[in-house]
Amino acid sequence: MNDIFVAVQQTLPQLNEEQQKKLCLFYEMLVDWNTRMNLTAITEPMEVAQKHFADSILPEKLLKNGAAVIDVGTGAGFPGIPLAIARPDLRFTLMDALQKRLTFLAAVCGELGLNIPLVHARAEEAGKNPLYRAKFDAALSRAVASAGELCELTVPFLKENGLSLMYKGPQADAELAAAKNALNLLKARGETVAFDAAWGERRVIVVKKLAPTPDVYPRASGVMKKKPL
């Protein structure tokens, strides 16, 4: 616990001690469960503190107080769990297509005292479900998919004027330019926001929903791959 606590204190000094301890406990569970299932390739304490915890929290000022936020394809809980720890005012939902990841996250939420709904669903199906469509102030994604595909997967979850935050690296501007047609079809606009981090350039594509999403979106996964917007 000592190495990760030092790493978290150095990387996220703005958090209080209770929040830092929760991140450390999350780390311990992540590394333990990772021996039995594939959750992350990054396990060294400082790397986790920087590239999982701090990276997740970087754009937190873009989220309004009390916002309803969905983490789409949350995986091992990034960015949702670190943000939920750093911003207890936010109302999170974590969504993933793999039940075993949600089993891990249920254990994490129980251990950390986080009251977060977990949804087992594919984004392209949940985005058409009235329970989730147009219900959130923000949608988060750290997936490796293109910005155009992530727009189609995340914008349907948003209320009008809601934000889709896509965690990206230096390629963000090029990805946003390539997503111009997708943004037009989904009735949204986007920009990139840069964040300075000692461990590398970080950018977030911020997409704002301007009007209701046309009913046809999101399309089935196979269609998205064959005919990207």
N, C-alpha and C positions, 0 to 999 in steps of 0.2 A: 504493500500500500504506500510505502514511503516515497518510492520513485515517482509514482503517478501523482501523488499529492504535491510534490515539489514541482512537477511539470505543469499541473493544473494551476498552481499558485502563480508560477512565472508567466504562463500563457494567458490566464484569465484573472488578473488581479482585481478586476472590477466586480467580481462575484463575491458574495459573502461566504463565510466559512461553511455554513450549512449547504449552500449550493455547490461549493467545491467538493465537499465530502460526498454529496450525491453523485457527482460526476466520477469520483474515484470508485465508488461502489459499482456504478454502471460499468466502468472499465474492468473491474474484477470479474463481474458477471460475463462481460463480453469475451474476455480472454478464456474464461473457464468453459463457457458454452462453445466457443470457437474450436475447442479440441474435439468436439463431437459433431459439429455441423459447420458448414462453410458460411461464416458471417462476415469476415474481413481478412484481408491480406496484411493489414497494418496492425501490429500488436505492440510495438515498442512504445513505452509510456509517453515520451515527448512527441513522437509522431502522432499518436492517438490524440493527445491534448491539442496539438496544432491542427492536424488535417481532418479530424473528425469533430472534436468538440468546438474549437475556436472557429473553424470554417463554418460550422453549422450556425453559430451565433452571429457571425459578421453582419448580416443584413437586418438584425432585429429591430433597428430603428425605423425600418420601412413598414413595420407592422403596427397598426393603430392599437391603442389600448383596448383590451377586451375583445379583440378580433377572434372570429371563428376561423380556424386554420386547419386545412387538410394537408397531410404529408402523403403525396401520391407515390406509391412504390417505395415505402419507407425503408425496406430492407432490414438492416440491423438497428434501425431507429434513428437514422440521420437524414435530415437535420432535426426531426421532431423532438426526440428526447432531450438533447442539450438545450434546445430553445424552450421547451416546457419547463426545464429546471431554471433557466435564466429569466424567463418571463412567465411567472405563475398566473398573470392576468389573462394570458391567451387561452382560448378554449380549443384544444387540439383533438383531431381525429387522425389516427394512423391507419393507412390502407396498404395492403400488400396482397399479391396473388398467391404467395406461398404460406400455407398454414404453419409450417414449422418455424418460420420467422416470427409469426404472431404468437406462437407458444412461448418463444424466448421473450418477446416484448411484454407479454402478460406477466411473466415472472419478474421482469425488470420493474414494470409499473407497480406491481404488488410490493416489491422490496423497497422501492423509493417513495411509496405513498402517492403515486400519481394517478389521478382519476381520469384516464384517457380511453375513450372508445376505440376498439380495434376492429377493423373491417376486413374480412377476407373476400377480396374481389379483384377482378381485373379492371383497370381504370376505364377501358373503353366500354365496359358493361355498366359499371357504377355511374359513369357520366350520363347515362340515359335513365337512371333510376331516380324517381321523384324524391326519394329520401335524401339524395345527395346533390342532385342537379340544382345549380343556382342557389346553393345554401351557404356558401362560405365567403368570407371577406378576403381570404388569401389561400392560395394553393402553392405548395412547395415541391420541388423535384430536384434530385441530384443524379438523375439517371444519365446514362451515356447517349441516350437518343438525341436526335437533332432537335434544334429549337422549334422547327416547324411541326414535328411530330409531338413534341411536348406541349406546344400550344393546343393542338387538337385534343390531347389527353387531359389537359388541366383547365382550360378556359371554361368548358361546360360546367365545372363545379362552382364557378364564381357567381356571386351576385353582380349586378351592374356596378361598375366602378371598382370591382374587386381586382386584386393583383395576383398574378402568377409569377413567382420568383423561381428562376431556373439558375441553379448554381453551376457556373462555368469557369473556364480558365481564360487565357489570352485570346482564344478563338471566338470569344463571345460576339464581337462586332461582326465578324464574317458570318457567323451563324444567324444573327439577327437579320442581316441583309438578305440572306438566303430564305428567310421566313416571311418575307414581305407579302407574298401572295396568301400565305396561311393567315396572316394577321388580318388582311382585308376580308377574306371569306368568313373569318370568325368574329368579325366586327370588334377588333382590338387594335391597340397600338403598343409599340415597345421601345425601350431604350436600354442601354447598358449602364450599370453603376460599378465603378471600380473601387476596390478596397485594398489598402496597403497592408501587407502582412510580411513579417520578417522571413517567412518560409516560402514565399512565392506570390506571384501576381494572381489576384482573385477578382473575378467579375461575376456579377449577377445580371441576367437578363430580366428586366421588369416589364411585364406585359399587363396592360390595363384593359379590362373588358368595358367596352363602350355601349353595348346594346345586347339584347338577348341573343344567345347562340342559336343559329338555325338548327331546326330539329334533326337534320341529317347527321350532325356531328355530336359525338365522335363516331366515326365509322368503325367497322370491324378491323381487328388487327391486321389480317391478311390484306384487306383493301388498302389500309394505310401504307403498308410496305410496298405494294405494287403501284399505287397511285398517290405518292406524297403530294400534299397541297403545295 
